[in-house]
Amino acid sequence: MLKLGELNTLTALRQTDNGIYLIDEESNEVLLPNKYIPDGFELENTVEVFLYKDSEDRIVATTLTPKIMLNGYAALEAIDVSDNGAFFDWGLEKDLMVPYVQQVEPVEKGDFYVVYLYLDEKSERLVGTTKISNTLEKDTVDLKIGDKVDLLPYDESEIGISVIVNKMYQGMLFKNEVFEEIMVGDELTGYVKKIRDDNKIDVSLNRFGYRAVDDNVEKLVAALKANEGFLNLNDKSSPEDISEKLGLSKKVFKKVVGALYKQKRLEISGEGIKLIEINH
């Protein structure tokens, strides 16, 4: 069976002026145009190709790998807009269309959006949508507190950044816990903080408790070494100053400083903190 939107491993059947026809195990044929035929490729050889429909609604094969696969997510650039929808660069000759009705808000040319790729049942065409929340699993969550997860930011609000968790679930990064610039489409690693009754997930970019301290001890040491062993930060410093210089919350900073002080690796004064052994 030929699978649109996916990689298919097919066999070369016959040569024509336009390219080579490939065949699957059920004897379905599809054209691989000449420009995509690999060097040295011969009849009866197998090749991995991506299948989609061209502008004339014919299924065609390409050896190019798109930026997004069926039922997947990716940050794509909008390269054109029309009254019917927006067109995105997804790495293939034919641009990916996101119909107007599948846009959360009107798409602007040149901006990046996280897009979900699906197969429209009526037209049997591959189509994109920016209505991400509608595509995510809401019935069950196979995760637990503290789990390390993959995050893909796709929207921002007053309270935080909406993220896709493990390519499946709805998550939220709260702004008061983010101490670095995050862009739509950034691939991040985070940790599950809370799973809500509606199965939405609160996530953090940092571990909690002692693990958060352990993860950031050497980060602070490295920052001190880079500044000749001294930083003009202490528990009187503002959260903004700490965040700007170290990318840490004030709470985590104080815990890390406390841990290094107990290890007798820091001196603390009203002026800041000093690394006792720079080459420790």
C-alpha positions in Angstrom: 0.0 0.0 0.0 1.3 3.4 -1.0 1.4 5.6 2.1 1.0 9.4 1.6 3.0 11.6 4.0 5.4 8.8 5.0 8.6 7.2 3.8 8.0 4.2 1.6 10.5 1.6 0.5 9.7 0.7 -3.1 11.2 -1.2 -6.0 12.1 0.1 -9.4 9.8 -1.5 -12.0 10.2 0.3 -15.3 11.9 3.3 -17.0 10.1 6.0 -18.9 11.0 9.4 -20.4 9.7 11.1 -17.3 11.3 8.9 -14.7 11.2 5.5 -13.1 8.0 3.8 -11.9 8.3 2.3 -8.5 6.1 -0.5 -7.2 5.0 -1.7 -3.7 4.2 -5.2 -2.5 0.6 -4.8 -3.7 1.7 -3.8 -7.2 0.7 -0.2 -6.8 2.8 2.1 -9.0 4.1 5.6 -8.5 6.4 7.8 -10.6 9.8 8.9 -9.3 10.7 11.8 -11.6 14.1 11.9 -13.3 15.4 14.7 -11.1 15.0 12.6 -8.0 16.6 9.4 -9.3 19.8 8.6 -7.4 23.0 8.1 -9.3 23.6 4.5 -10.3 20.0 3.6 -9.5 18.8 0.6 -11.7 15.6 -1.4 -12.2 14.8 -3.9 -9.4 16.8 -1.7 -7.0 14.9 -0.5 -3.9 14.7 3.1 -2.7 13.2 5.0 0.2 10.9 7.8 -1.0 8.4 10.2 0.4 4.9 10.2 -1.2 2.7 13.2 -1.7 0.3 14.7 -4.4 1.5 17.1 -7.0 -0.3 20.2 -8.3 -2.3 17.9 -10.7 -3.4 15.7 -7.8 -1.2 12.8 -8.8 0.7 10.8 -6.2 4.4 11.2 -6.8 7.6 10.1 -5.1 10.6 12.1 -4.1 13.9 11.2 -2.5 13.9 14.6 -0.8 13.2 14.4 3.0 10.5 16.8 4.1 10.7 18.8 7.3 7.6 17.2 8.6 5.9 13.7 8.3 2.3 12.6 8.5 0.8 13.2 12.0 4.0 15.0 13.0 4.9 18.6 14.1 7.5 21.0 12.9 8.3 24.7 12.9 7.9 25.9 9.3 8.2 29.3 7.6 5.2 30.8 5.8 6.4 31.9 2.4 3.1 33.0 0.9 -0.5 33.8 1.9 -3.7 33.9 -0.1 -7.5 34.3 0.6 -7.8 30.5 0.9 -4.8 29.8 3.1 -1.0 30.1 3.7 1.8 28.2 2.1 4.7 26.8 4.0 8.2 25.7 3.1 8.4 22.0 4.2 11.4 21.1 2.1 9.6 19.9 -1.1 9.0 21.5 -4.5 5.3 21.9 -3.8 4.6 24.1 -0.7 2.4 22.8 2.1 -0.9 24.5 2.4 -2.5 25.5 5.7 -6.2 26.4 4.8 -7.5 29.6 6.4 -10.0 27.6 8.4 -7.0 25.6 9.9 -5.3 28.7 11.2 -5.6 29.8 14.8 -5.0 33.4 13.6 -4.2 34.8 10.2 -0.7 33.6 9.2 1.8 36.3 8.3 4.3 35.8 5.5 7.9 35.3 6.7 6.9 34.2 10.2 7.5 30.7 11.7 4.7 28.6 13.0 4.4 25.1 14.4 2.4 23.0 12.0 0.8 19.6 12.3 0.6 17.5 9.1 -2.5 15.4 8.5 -4.3 13.7 5.6 -7.6 15.3 4.6 -10.1 12.5 4.2 -12.2 14.4 1.6 -9.5 15.5 -0.8 -6.9 12.8 0.2 -4.3 15.5 0.2 -1.7 16.3 2.8 -2.7 19.5 4.6 -1.3 21.5 7.6 -2.9 23.1 10.6 -1.7 25.5 13.2 -4.6 24.5 15.5 -2.2 22.4 17.5 -4.3 21.9 20.7 -7.0 20.0 18.6 -4.4 17.4 17.6 -3.0 16.5 21.0 -3.9 13.5 23.2 -6.3 14.5 26.0 -7.7 11.2 27.3 -4.7 9.7 28.9 -1.1 10.8 29.9 1.5 8.1 30.1 3.9 10.2 32.2 4.7 10.8 35.9 6.0 13.7 37.9 9.7 14.3 37.3 9.9 12.5 33.9 12.3 14.0 31.4 10.4 15.0 28.3 10.9 16.7 24.9 9.2 20.1 24.4 8.2 22.0 21.3 6.9 25.6 22.0 4.1 26.6 19.7 2.3 29.5 21.2 2.6 32.2 23.9 0.1 33.9 26.2 0.3 36.2 29.3 0.8 33.3 31.7 3.3 31.2 29.7 4.4 29.3 26.7 2.2 26.4 25.3 4.4 23.4 24.4 3.9 20.0 22.8 5.2 17.4 25.2 6.8 14.2 23.7 5.0 15.0 20.4 1.7 14.0 22.1 0.5 16.1 25.0 -0.5 19.6 25.9 2.0 21.4 28.2 2.6 24.8 29.7 5.9 26.5 30.7 5.0 29.4 33.0 6.7 32.7 32.3 7.8 33.2 35.9 9.8 30.0 35.7 11.5 30.8 32.3 14.9 32.6 32.5 16.0 32.4 28.8 14.6 33.5 25.5 12.4 30.8 23.9 11.2 30.9 20.3 8.4 29.0 18.6 9.8 25.8 17.3 12.8 25.6 19.6 13.5 21.9 20.5 13.8 21.8 24.3 14.2 19.3 27.1 12.1 19.7 30.3 10.6 17.9 33.2 7.0 17.1 34.3 6.0 19.2 37.3 2.3 18.5 37.5 -0.4 16.6 35.6 -3.7 18.4 35.8 -7.2 16.9 36.1 -7.8 17.7 32.4 -4.5 15.9 31.5 -2.7 19.1 30.6 0.9 19.1 31.9 2.8 21.8 33.8 6.5 21.5 32.8 9.8 23.1 33.8 13.1 23.5 32.0 14.9 22.6 35.2 14.7 19.6 37.6 13.3 20.2 41.0 14.8 20.0 44.5 18.3 18.6 45.0 18.5 17.5 41.4 18.1 21.2 40.3 20.9 22.1 42.6 23.2 19.3 41.3 22.5 20.3 37.7 23.4 23.9 38.3 26.4 23.7 40.7 28.9 23.3 37.9 27.1 25.9 35.8 27.7 28.5 38.6 31.3 27.3 39.0 31.9 27.7 35.3 30.4 31.2 35.4 32.7 32.1 38.3 35.8 30.8 36.5 34.9 32.8 33.5 34.8 36.0 35.6 38.1 35.4 37.4 36.4 33.6 40.3 34.0 36.4 41.3 30.4 37.4 40.6 28.8 40.5 42.1 25.7 38.5 43.0 24.3 37.4 46.4 21.0 36.8 48.2 20.3 40.6 48.0 20.5 40.6 44.2 17.3 41.0 42.2 15.8 38.0 40.4 16.2 39.8 37.1 20.0 40.4 37.7 20.5 36.7 38.6 18.4 35.5 35.6 20.3 37.8 33.2 23.8 36.7 34.3 23.2 33.0 35.0 19.8 32.0 33.6 18.7 30.8 37.0 15.8 31.7 39.3 16.7 33.4 42.5 15.4 30.4 44.5 17.7 27.9 42.6 20.6 30.4 42.8 20.4 30.6 46.6 20.3 26.8 46.9 23.3 26.3 44.6 25.3 29.0 46.5 24.4 27.3 49.7 25.6 23.9 48.4 28.9 25.3 47.3 29.3 27.2 50.6 28.8 24.0 52.5 31.4 22.4 50.3 33.8 25.3 51.3 34.2 26.3 47.7 32.7 29.8 48.1 33.2 32.9 50.1 30.1 35.1 50.5 30.2 38.8 51.1 28.1 41.9 50.7 29.8 42.5 47.4 29.2 39.0 45.9 30.5 35.5 45.8 34.0 34.3 45.3 35.3 30.9 44.2 37.9 29.8 46.8 39.6 27.4 44.4 39.3 28.6 40.8 40.9 25.3 39.6 38.7 23.1 41.8 
